[in-house]
């Protein structure tokens, strides 16, 4: 009798299948720049037909890493420029912070959620400093976290006021000069006799950030441990020495209330994935949560070399810089292919560029540094002395990726990568990542999102940007969308495949969908419900 009453209800419903309402897009010709498209009618998933020139197949039964977020580094230079913007034009400053970091569902904002912060001076500081520059102060009586410019913490606190779930990843460019063989922060290496002392110094850095109201997500031992450059703060480490510091620091962290803070190793180029990064894990397997990579040597596929050896260790991508004067669209293609799609496909939990903000000349820099030579490094944002700002191609690339993984619900989880493949005659034209975002209420439908790069521009021959008519396959249903040359982020909602509602609950289940600012309820798709009931009560 129970089945008898439910089936007529199903047959009489006007239920619809999953629908795509939300699309964000950046096109090669800049006619759309991180633009929210609101289709007048939804893109429906319907019974499958002939596939498109490309065919995206989403496999939500295959799940991978949760993405921690996208962002960049708040160097002293970036913080200075942002603080100057706040002083010169406060409304513009807050508009920028909201545009960058607001994760509110539906907001015209990228929702960036990962910020890397140097501990002491870097190549984008006004001069050399650490948090204890008193020679031989092994007891750290002179340690002072506020040796950092005051605007560093004030800007960071402003960012946290916009997004209080920002993941802050701290790391030094150099130990204090007196701890090094060179006697200077510019180049050299840590004295072997001061391994434990330096671990204590890093613990005090964590405590200093905590005392300034900045929760720390992760700490690295050293930025680029294979780089000893005499023109700016750097330090070289062997894997064995970094492992020793890591073992000592991990113990101190666990015993002083920082057990949940991740300790990340390596933090250097892809070309060390199969050597330094693996040697570090071999020397200190229990100290490090994982490793981080930069883009300046090797290729993104090297992340798999590390992952295959240590599949349970985390991978982060934490630095790559744009170059002033480079081609806008070529950069976006490279960034998506290698970082914002590529590194995530190769198991990274983050995608970060270098400076969050610089001026139009790639300044201010550390005096005398040869870092960012040539035309200079470009920030994610250009801040101008007149109190104005503009975002660069680094922003447009990462914003498209970030929009796919930010929480649907306030305080909810970030997106998790799921299986996806591309078929069809133009499968080479699309680079695709797929994600699922869980909900805070288990009864709510999950969000499924795609980030798609169409790079079919024939740039190597005769310039001819070609839109690609594409089918999207999901749970036996099919949607059709034509992707222009550029980057597109879109999403839809669907019930979790494993949910165990009662029969009555299933027959009237609904999904809230944001359309035009109002909540409308869409009933479960008829095909989905029929399969549920067939599976529950058997098939004839």
Buried (B, 14 or more C-beta within 10 A) or exposed (E): EEEEEBBEEBEEBEBBBBBBBBBBBBBBEEEBBBEBEEEEEBBBBBEEEEBBBBBBBBBBEEEBBBBBBBBBBBBBBBBBBBBBBBEBBEEBBBEBBBBBBBBBBEBEBBBBBBBBBBBBBBBBBBEBBBBBBBEEBBEBEEBBBEBBBEBBBBBBEBBBEBBEBBBBBBBBBBBBBBBBEBEBBBBBBBBEEBBBBBBBBBBBBBBBBBEBEBBBBBBBBBBBBBBBBEBBBBBBBBBEBBBBBBBBBBBBBEEEEBEEBBBBBBBBBBBBBBBBBBBBBEBBEEBBBBBBBBBBEBBBEBBBBBBEBBEEBBBBBBBBBBBBEEEEBBBBBBBBBBBBBBBBBBBBBBBBBBBBBBBBEBBBBBEEBEBBEEEBBBBBBBBBEEBEBEBBBBBBBBBBBBBBBBBBBEEBBBBBBBEBBBBBEBBEBBBBBBBBBBBEEEEBBBBBBBBBBBBBBEBEEEEEBBBBBBBBBBBEBBBBBEBBBBBBBBBBBBBBEEBEBEBEEBBEBBBBBBBEEEEEEBBBBBBBBBBBBEEEEEEE
